[in-house]
């Protein structure tokens, strides 16, 4: 059983490449994943959670304002009111699609078929 120099060189190069890959990428990634949480990570997490709370509060406020506008729009029509109605309709469609995407897809498919 003889191993020629070319085969030995190829396997050596492959082993060196794998070792370098492990040292540079895999080991750093594994250390980062196994790292214990620190105060800095806790502060970052608190900021993210606080931001999410702010976003949800803004969404609630926007929904309340849209409902008020929706109720007041029943009285008169103008371009701005038409834009607001469009936004309300768009938001309702978006909510419907998020709640039941399959039913929404079927509805749009039926609408397209009716047009043809």
Helices and strands as residue ranges (DSSP letters): H 5-21, I 22-26, H 27-34, H 39-72, H 79-99, H 101-115
